[in-house]
Amino acid sequence: MKVYKALIGFCVAGSLSLPLQANAGETTMKLSLTDAISMARQNNSSIKASRSRIDQAEARVVQTRQSSLPKVTLSETLMVTNDPGAALVFKLQQSSIQATDFLPEKLNNPNVINDFNTSLQVTQPVYNADAALGRTIALTAKKAEEHMAVRTEETISFQVSKVYYGLILARKNIEAVEQSIKTMQGHSNEAAKAFSAGLMTKSDKLSTEVRLSELQEQKLMLHDAIKDATDALKVMLHIDASVAIVPTDDLVVEGVVPERDDKTIQDNRADLKALETSRQIAGYQADMARASRLPRVNAFLQTNLHSDNIFSGGSSWAAGMNVQWNIFDGMASSGRIQEAKAQEREAMYNYENTRNSSIAEVKKSIRSMKTAQARIAVARKSIEESKVSLDYIGAQYKTGMAMTFELLMREQANTYAKMRLNQAKYDLCVAKSELAYYRGN
């Protein structure tokens, strides 16, 4: 049983000995944060979808050209009848009527007649106030989609930054844990020798092994964190699953932390501009509903070719103007005006809420940066002090002048201080990204 346990422990330690190497068949990609953001802007599906919405908005703009361009319709109609009135009219239209067609017998009992009617109709809008406003709405909606596409790029870039920093954090924590494992393996060997010589109790010896197992468990969990962050990056960058990502940047903490939030957010931030544009659209929709009460004027020209054989016979044309005035539409336009006004208020409230929330996020980011900077200083001091303490107790432990629990406490404090420093650096980098994101810089 002891041999079996030792073999399992050896296999686990061996599986953890090369933590950051790519798996067999994987292609390693070294990636900086700038490159990652650039790849996301080019390949991310959400960004591509936002650009597709711009294309959709452009297509709706093209559709609104019908408010000023003519509409041309070509149709072909076949009619077969022995209706007396229709037969006489068709013959007149076909320019084929004869004097005998007016005989009472023929008028009352006409032969079956075929009529092929080839019609070409051109309608030209002359005055259509609500359609013209519809084009203005479509153009404004396109601007809103352009603003939202920019904000989508900014959002994805911010998310890429967080995941990228998270990947660096996990790798740095693995380095800290590996150093602790190496240290604890040395102390565990010393404890085994002391136990064999009868200088240490079994409980103290097992304490070092328990701590070593805890560190190995931490390492396994950090490996999962690396895989999770890498998979998330692959999705956002649209990278093949067989690629292993290795970050080339570090958790950079240099730079000045803003003392106050005097310049909270940019008024030209993309999402705020999109919300402002939405408010404008709601105003235009109210104007469009009012304009629908005005008359519409259209000119038309129509030509007809009638024959008993297609594309032959008599032709005619007609031109005119059509005025249509919807005097009462059952309160539909009044309801649309009321709805548009409510939408305008909603857009205004959404703008105010987003702006105020962003101001709060800016303040939070600045506080987080200041706190993280202070935590970094504290963690660095803790590492120095815990390292000195650990080295001293380690030396004492080897000579039997220090207890096992003292060694474990010093080692845990040193490892914890390293991971606290890594976490504080990560929090500072993320807070910087958040500040830029919510300010709209």
matplotlib code that plots the C-alpha trace (Angstrom):
import matplotlib.pyplot as plt

x = [0.0, 2.8, 4.5, 1.2, 0.7, 4.3, 3.8, 0.6, 2.4, 5.3, 2.9, 1.0, 4.3, 5.5, 2.3, 2.8, 6.4, 5.9, 2.9, 3.2, 4.1, 1.6, 0.0, 1.0, -0.4, -1.0, 0.5, 1.9, 1.0, 2.9, 0.6, 0.9, -2.2, -2.0, -2.0, -4.8, -7.0, -6.2, -7.1, -10.4, -11.3, -10.7, -12.1, -14.6, -18.0, -19.8, -17.9, -18.7, -22.4, -22.4, -20.9, -23.6, -26.2, -24.7, -25.1, -28.7, -29.2, -27.6, -30.0, -33.0, -31.6, -31.6, -35.2, -36.3, -35.3, -38.7, -40.0, -38.4, -37.7, -40.4, -41.9, -42.2, -44.6, -45.0, -47.8, -49.5, -53.1, -55.1, -58.8, -61.2, -64.9, -68.2, -69.6, -71.4, -70.1, -66.5, -66.4, -67.3, -64.8, -62.0, -62.6, -62.5, -59.3, -57.8, -58.8, -60.6, -64.2, -66.4, -69.8, -71.3, -70.3, -73.1, -75.8, -78.2, -77.7, -73.9, -74.2, -76.4, -74.6, -71.0, -68.4, -65.8, -63.0, -59.4, -57.7, -54.0, -53.4, -49.7, -49.6, -46.7, -47.3, -44.9, -45.7, -43.7, -44.0, -44.5, -45.2, -45.0, -43.9, -43.9, -41.9, -39.2, -39.0, -38.7, -35.5, -34.2, -35.0, -33.2, -30.1, -30.1, -30.6, -27.6, -25.5, -26.8, -25.6, -22.2, -21.9, -22.9, -20.5, -17.7, -18.8, -19.0, -15.3, -14.5, -16.4, -14.7, -11.3, -12.0, -13.1, -10.0, -7.8, -9.5, -9.1, -5.5, -4.6, -6.3, -4.2, -1.0, -2.2, -2.8, 0.6, 2.3, 0.5, 1.6, 5.2, 4.7, 3.2, 5.9, 8.6, 6.7, 6.4, 10.1, 10.8, 8.4, 9.8, 13.2, 11.7, 9.6, 12.8, 14.4, 11.3, 11.5, 15.2, 14.4, 11.5, 13.7, 16.3, 13.6, 14.1, 10.5, 7.1, 5.0, 2.4, 5.0, 6.3, 2.7, 2.1, 4.7, 3.2, -0.3, 1.0, 2.7, -0.5, -2.4, 0.2, -0.2, -4.0, -3.6, -1.4, -4.1, -6.7, -4.5, -4.0, -7.7, -7.8, -5.2, -7.2, -10.4, -8.8, -7.1, -10.4, -12.2, -9.5, -9.7, -13.5, -13.1, -10.2, -11.7, -8.6, -8.5, -8.9, -5.6, -3.6, -2.0, -1.7, 1.3, 1.1, 4.2, 3.1, 3.3, 1.2, 2.6, 1.8, 3.9, 2.0, 0.3, -3.1, -5.6, -6.0, -9.6, -12.3, -12.6, -12.8, -15.4, -16.5, -16.3, -19.6, -18.7, -18.4, -19.8, -22.7, -23.8, -23.8, -25.9, -28.4, -28.6, -29.2, -32.0, -33.6, -33.4, -35.0, -37.9, -38.4, -38.4, -40.9, -43.3, -42.9, -43.5, -46.7, -47.9, -46.8, -48.9, -52.0, -51.0, -52.1, -49.9, -49.5, -48.3, -48.1, -48.7, -48.4, -49.9, -49.7, -51.8, -51.6, -54.7, -54.8, -56.4, -52.8, -50.0, -48.0, -50.3, -53.5, -54.5, -52.5, -53.5, -52.0, -53.2, -51.4, -52.6, -52.2, -53.5, -54.1, -54.8, -55.7, -56.3, -58.8, -59.4, -57.5, -59.2, -56.7, -53.9, -51.6, -52.4, -51.4, -48.2, -47.4, -48.0, -45.9, -43.0, -43.1, -42.9, -40.0, -38.2, -38.5, -37.3, -34.2, -33.5, -33.8, -31.6, -29.0, -29.1, -28.9, -26.0, -24.1, -24.6, -23.7, -20.6, -19.6, -20.0, -17.9, -15.2, -15.1, -15.0, -12.1, -10.1, -10.6, -9.7, -6.5, -5.5, -6.3, -4.4, -1.4, -1.3, -1.9, 1.1, 3.4, 2.1, 2.5, 6.0, 7.0, 5.2, 7.2, 10.5, 9.7, 8.1, 11.1, 13.6, 11.4, 11.1, 14.8, 15.6, 13.0, 14.1, 17.7, 16.5, 14.2, 17.1, 19.0, 16.0, 15.6, 12.3, 8.9, 7.2, 4.1, 6.5, 7.9, 4.5, 3.2, 6.2, 5.9, 2.1, 2.7, 5.4, 3.3, 0.2, 2.2, 3.4, -0.2, -1.5, 1.1, 0.0, -3.7, -3.0, -1.1, -4.0, -6.6, -4.6, -4.3, -8.0, -8.9, -6.9, -8.7, -12.1, -11.2, -10.4, -13.5, -16.0, -14.4, -14.5, -10.8]
y = [0.0, 2.4, 1.7, 2.3, 5.6, 6.6, 5.8, 7.9, 10.8, 10.5, 10.5, 13.6, 15.5, 14.5, 15.7, 19.1, 19.5, 21.2, 23.4, 26.0, 23.9, 23.4, 20.1, 17.8, 19.0, 22.5, 25.6, 28.2, 31.8, 34.5, 37.4, 41.0, 42.8, 45.3, 42.4, 40.6, 43.8, 44.3, 40.7, 41.0, 44.2, 42.3, 38.8, 39.0, 37.8, 40.4, 43.2, 41.8, 41.5, 45.2, 46.1, 44.0, 46.1, 49.2, 47.5, 46.8, 50.4, 51.5, 49.2, 50.9, 54.2, 53.0, 51.8, 55.4, 56.7, 55.6, 58.9, 60.8, 58.3, 57.1, 53.7, 51.8, 48.8, 46.6, 44.1, 41.7, 40.6, 38.0, 38.2, 35.8, 36.7, 36.8, 39.6, 42.0, 45.2, 43.9, 42.5, 45.9, 47.7, 45.3, 45.6, 49.4, 49.2, 46.7, 49.1, 46.2, 47.3, 47.2, 48.5, 45.0, 44.9, 47.3, 45.1, 44.2, 40.5, 40.9, 43.3, 41.0, 37.7, 38.6, 35.9, 34.9, 37.5, 37.3, 40.4, 40.7, 43.9, 45.0, 47.9, 50.2, 52.6, 55.2, 56.9, 59.9, 61.3, 65.0, 65.8, 63.2, 64.9, 61.8, 59.8, 62.5, 62.4, 58.6, 59.0, 61.4, 58.8, 56.1, 58.2, 59.0, 55.4, 54.5, 57.0, 55.3, 51.9, 53.4, 54.7, 51.4, 49.5, 51.7, 51.0, 47.3, 47.4, 49.3, 46.7, 43.8, 45.4, 45.9, 42.3, 41.1, 43.2, 41.7, 38.1, 38.7, 40.1, 37.2, 34.8, 36.6, 36.5, 32.8, 32.1, 34.3, 32.6, 29.2, 30.5, 31.5, 28.1, 26.3, 28.1, 27.1, 23.5, 23.4, 24.8, 22.5, 19.5, 20.3, 20.7, 17.5, 15.6, 17.0, 16.0, 12.5, 12.2, 13.6, 11.2, 8.2, 9.3, 9.5, 13.3, 14.2, 12.9, 11.4, 14.2, 16.8, 14.8, 14.4, 18.2, 19.0, 16.4, 17.9, 21.4, 20.0, 18.4, 21.8, 23.5, 20.9, 21.3, 25.0, 24.4, 22.2, 24.9, 27.5, 25.3, 25.3, 29.1, 29.3, 27.0, 29.0, 32.3, 30.9, 29.4, 32.8, 34.6, 32.1, 32.8, 36.6, 36.5, 33.8, 31.6, 27.9, 25.7, 23.9, 27.2, 27.7, 31.4, 32.7, 36.3, 38.4, 41.4, 41.8, 43.3, 46.8, 49.0, 52.1, 55.3, 58.1, 57.4, 60.2, 62.3, 63.2, 62.6, 66.2, 64.9, 62.1, 61.0, 62.2, 63.5, 62.1, 58.6, 56.3, 54.7, 58.1, 59.5, 56.5, 57.2, 60.9, 59.8, 57.5, 60.5, 62.4, 59.5, 59.5, 63.2, 62.6, 59.9, 62.3, 64.7, 61.9, 61.0, 64.6, 64.8, 61.7, 64.0, 66.1, 65.3, 63.2, 64.2, 61.8, 62.1, 59.1, 58.1, 54.9, 53.3, 50.2, 47.9, 45.8, 43.0, 39.6, 38.5, 39.5, 42.7, 43.8, 45.8, 49.2, 51.4, 54.2, 56.4, 58.4, 61.0, 62.7, 63.7, 62.0, 63.8, 61.6, 63.2, 61.0, 63.2, 60.9, 57.7, 56.5, 58.2, 56.1, 59.2, 60.6, 57.4, 57.3, 60.9, 59.9, 56.8, 58.8, 61.3, 58.5, 56.9, 60.3, 60.5, 56.9, 57.7, 60.8, 58.8, 56.0, 58.6, 60.2, 56.8, 55.6, 58.8, 58.8, 55.1, 55.8, 58.6, 56.2, 53.6, 56.2, 57.1, 53.4, 52.8, 55.6, 54.3, 50.8, 52.1, 54.0, 51.0, 48.6, 50.8, 50.9, 47.1, 46.6, 48.5, 46.5, 43.2, 44.0, 44.7, 41.6, 39.5, 40.9, 40.4, 36.9, 35.8, 36.8, 35.1, 31.9, 31.7, 32.1, 29.5, 27.2, 27.3, 26.7, 23.9, 22.0, 22.0, 21.0, 24.3, 25.3, 23.6, 22.3, 24.5, 27.6, 26.6, 26.0, 29.4, 31.2, 29.4, 30.1, 33.8, 34.1, 32.3, 34.3, 37.6, 36.7, 36.0, 39.1, 41.1, 39.5, 40.1, 43.7, 44.3, 42.6, 44.8, 47.9, 47.0, 46.1, 49.3, 51.3, 49.6, 50.3, 53.9, 54.4, 52.4, 54.4, 57.7, 56.9, 57.8]
z = [0.0, 0.9, -2.5, -4.2, -2.5, -3.3, -7.0, -7.2, -5.5, -8.0, -10.9, -9.6, -9.0, -12.5, -14.1, -12.5, -13.2, -16.7, -16.0, -18.7, -21.7, -24.5, -25.0, -27.8, -31.1, -29.9, -31.7, -29.4, -30.1, -28.2, -27.9, -26.5, -25.1, -28.1, -30.6, -28.7, -28.9, -32.5, -33.4, -31.5, -33.4, -36.6, -35.8, -32.9, -33.8, -31.7, -33.4, -36.8, -35.8, -34.9, -38.2, -39.9, -38.1, -39.7, -43.1, -42.2, -41.3, -44.6, -46.4, -44.7, -45.8, -49.4, -49.0, -48.0, -51.4, -52.6, -51.0, -53.9, -56.7, -59.2, -59.0, -62.3, -62.6, -65.6, -65.7, -68.1, -67.7, -69.7, -69.7, -71.5, -71.4, -73.3, -71.1, -73.5, -71.9, -71.5, -75.0, -76.5, -74.3, -75.1, -78.9, -78.5, -76.6, -79.1, -82.0, -83.7, -83.5, -86.6, -87.6, -87.3, -83.7, -82.9, -84.2, -81.4, -81.9, -81.6, -78.7, -76.8, -77.7, -78.3, -79.2, -76.5, -76.6, -75.4, -74.1, -73.4, -71.4, -71.2, -68.7, -67.8, -64.8, -63.5, -60.1, -59.0, -55.5, -55.5, -51.8, -49.0, -45.7, -43.5, -46.0, -46.1, -42.3, -42.6, -44.5, -41.8, -39.2, -41.2, -41.6, -37.9, -37.0, -39.0, -37.0, -33.8, -35.1, -36.0, -32.4, -30.9, -33.1, -31.8, -28.2, -29.0, -30.0, -26.8, -24.7, -26.4, -26.0, -22.3, -21.9, -23.7, -21.4, -18.3, -19.6, -20.7, -17.3, -15.7, -17.7, -16.6, -13.0, -13.1, -14.6, -12.0, -9.2, -10.5, -10.4, -6.8, -5.9, -7.7, -5.7, -2.5, -3.7, -4.3, -0.9, 0.9, -0.9, 0.6, 4.1, 3.6, 2.8, 5.9, 8.0, 6.6, 7.6, 11.1, 11.5, 10.4, 13.0, 15.7, 16.0, 14.8, 15.5, 12.8, 13.2, 12.3, 9.4, 8.0, 8.5, 5.8, 3.4, 4.0, 3.1, 0.0, -1.1, -0.5, -2.8, -5.5, -5.3, -5.7, -8.7, -10.3, -9.8, -11.3, -14.3, -14.7, -14.4, -17.2, -19.4, -18.7, -19.5, -22.7, -23.9, -23.3, -25.2, -28.1, -28.3, -28.3, -30.8, -32.9, -32.7, -33.4, -30.3, -31.0, -30.4, -27.0, -26.1, -24.2, -23.0, -23.6, -21.5, -17.7, -15.0, -15.4, -12.4, -13.1, -13.8, -11.9, -10.3, -10.8, -7.6, -8.3, -10.9, -12.2, -15.8, -15.2, -18.6, -22.2, -23.6, -27.0, -25.6, -28.2, -26.2, -24.9, -28.4, -29.5, -26.7, -27.6, -31.2, -30.0, -28.4, -31.7, -33.5, -31.1, -31.7, -35.5, -35.1, -33.4, -36.3, -38.7, -37.0, -37.3, -40.9, -41.7, -41.2, -44.2, -47.8, -50.1, -53.7, -56.4, -60.2, -62.4, -66.0, -67.4, -70.8, -71.9, -74.8, -75.5, -78.0, -78.6, -79.4, -77.0, -77.9, -80.7, -81.1, -79.7, -77.2, -74.9, -72.2, -69.2, -67.0, -63.9, -60.2, -57.2, -53.9, -50.8, -47.5, -44.5, -42.6, -39.7, -39.0, -35.9, -33.5, -34.9, -35.6, -32.2, -30.6, -32.6, -31.4, -27.8, -28.2, -29.7, -26.9, -24.4, -26.3, -26.3, -22.5, -22.1, -24.2, -22.1, -18.9, -20.3, -21.2, -17.7, -16.1, -18.2, -17.6, -13.9, -13.6, -15.6, -13.2, -10.3, -12.1, -12.8, -9.1, -8.2, -10.7, -9.2, -5.7, -6.8, -8.4, -5.3, -3.0, -5.3, -5.4, -1.6, -1.5, -3.8, -1.4, 1.6, -0.3, -1.4, 2.2, 3.4, 0.8, 2.1, 5.7, 5.2, 3.1, 5.8, 8.5, 6.3, 5.7, 9.3, 10.5, 7.7, 8.9, 12.5, 11.3, 9.7, 13.0, 15.0, 16.8, 15.2, 15.3, 12.1, 12.7, 12.7, 9.4, 7.9, 9.1, 7.6, 4.3, 4.1, 4.9, 2.2, -0.5, 0.5, 0.2, -3.3, -4.4, -2.8, -4.7, -8.0, -7.2, -6.3, -9.6, -11.5, -9.8, -10.6, -14.3, -14.5, -12.7, -15.3, -18.1, -16.4, -15.9, -19.6, -20.6, -18.5, -19.3, -23.0, -23.5]

ax = plt.figure().add_subplot(projection="3d")
ax.plot(x, y, z, "-o")
ax.set_aspect("equal")
plt.show()
